[in-house]
Amino acid sequence: MPAIAVRFALPDLAAFLAVVTLVYCLFVFDGGRQLFRDSDTGWHIRTGESILTNRALPRVDPYSFTRARQPWLDWEWGADALFGWAHQRDGLRGVATLSAVAISACSWLWMKLHWMAGGDFFIAAAMSAPMLTTTSLHWLARPHIFSWILMLGAVLWAERARRGMATFGWRDGAVVMLGSALWANLHASFFLGPLIALVFMTARPRYFAAAFAAAVVGSFVNPHGWQLHEHVFAYLTNNELLDRVAEFQSFNFHAAGSAQIMIALGLAAAGGTLALMQRNPSHFFLAAIFCAVALRSARGLPLVALAILPFANAAIRRAIEGVNSLRPTLEYSGRVRGIDRQVHGFAFMTVAVVACLVAFRAPAMAAHVGFPPDEFPIAASAAVERLPLDARILAPDKYGGYLIYRFDGTRKVFFDGRSDFYGAAFMKQYIELMEARPGWREIAAPYRFTHALLARRSSLGAALEDSGWRVLYQDEVARLFEAPRTEGR
């Protein structure tokens, strides 16, 4: 076989890991359902379809009866449009496919970052398992998966620039500004771009100061202008609100399967410490910041696994280079990496990805694509459909996003996952109401609920039943109640 054919046919480690990630996500992880275990996907899809159909961004709330027509800033409109496009072409299967391919691309970029940082082949392979386990915590069909790609791209670019000697030219500025603008229109984590440049200023102050300025300027290229920055800053500094959002809470390290996640976090912390000892402050500060965020919020754990583990690999390899007993292993690993460098497997990756996507379209997989029926009121939605369109349904935020998707936004909801839109005061009352705390009737009264759709074992459901609400429908997942005439319509 000619050498050029071998280069295209045989996969390198990055291509192999990308394919493994895609297979695992779609078929082992059960991505057809697990990617939809967060109901926010529902309103992201419907918003994206509205943007594509109307060719305009939503400016007021189209989904709730509690905040109807109130000003709403859709800060992730670009990602919404991507999800809407995928859904228009292949329904939820299209959204799952798009999400799985994006997650697979992250694995490919992650391995490339190992090589850019100077990591060891065997260590990179060993780190793949904790990386996949940690990132899978947040494998969801939501906009943040696109931000992972941009973050890895930013860190790759910064690491290459850290090692280079060229001055910051107009091409560099254009790339940084375009990347930052794209990021600002996809996800609220766009501020990580300027942060990465700021951290790498410890290596090349002038170069990364210019990159920092370009990233900041680029982030203002969005439909909301400076209001996007104001909104994101206000949201991320509102502790009263974030303290009531589950995904911003610390991860429970006592949970089953958390060993791999602890390994990832421990390796990242150790790598950051070694980087400081090796006089590499850029890697140290980035590791310190990301590890601190991960300990405070579970959403930060995938960022650590993706951005910091490759740097930890490089730091560990440098630390053990002087250990004579490990020198033969490092030399052998270097030779294997030399072989890996000579192939890239584009043909292999193309064939494998196409095969995965074709298999995912098999009829047997169709039953496993959609919101998980054991978590969402899939069956109960048929009973909801028979209610008057103006019914005011009391339902948790977890159901809100699904109902928006199920009824294409025509049936207005009480609450959904847009916590920044509803605000801290609303969420405080919402929690007291859903937990049926003393005074819950006074909280519910102004909303004039006509019906309630609650989890089967909801404490509020039991309280409603004791108050005379009639059960219209029930299954193992949810119950649908109708209010007494005196309390409802």
Secondary structure, DSSP 8 states (H G I E B T S, - for coil): --HHHHHHHS--HHHHHHHHHHHIIIIIS-HHHHTTSSTHHHHHHHHHHHHHHHTS---B--SBSSSTT-B---TTHHHHHHHHHHHHHHHHHHHHHHHHHHHHHHHHHHHHHHHHHT--HHHHHHHHHHHHHHHGGG--SSTHHHHHHHHHHHHHHHHHHHH------HHHHHHHHHHHHHHHHH-GGGGHHHHHHHHGGGT-HHHHHHHHHHHHHHHT-STTTHHHHHHHHHHHT-HHHHTT-GGGS---TTSTTTHHHHHHHHHHHHHHHHHHHTT-HHHHHHHHHHHHHHHH-GGGHHHIIIIIHHHHHHHHHHHHTT-GGGHHHHHHHHHHHHHHHT---HHHHHHHHHHHHHHHTSHHHHTT-SS-TTTS-TTHHHHHHTS-TT--EE--HHHHHHHHHHTTT-S-BS--S-HHHH-HHHHHHHHHHHTT-TTHHHHHGGG--SEEEEETT-HHHHHHHHTT-EEEEE-SSEEEEE--TTT--
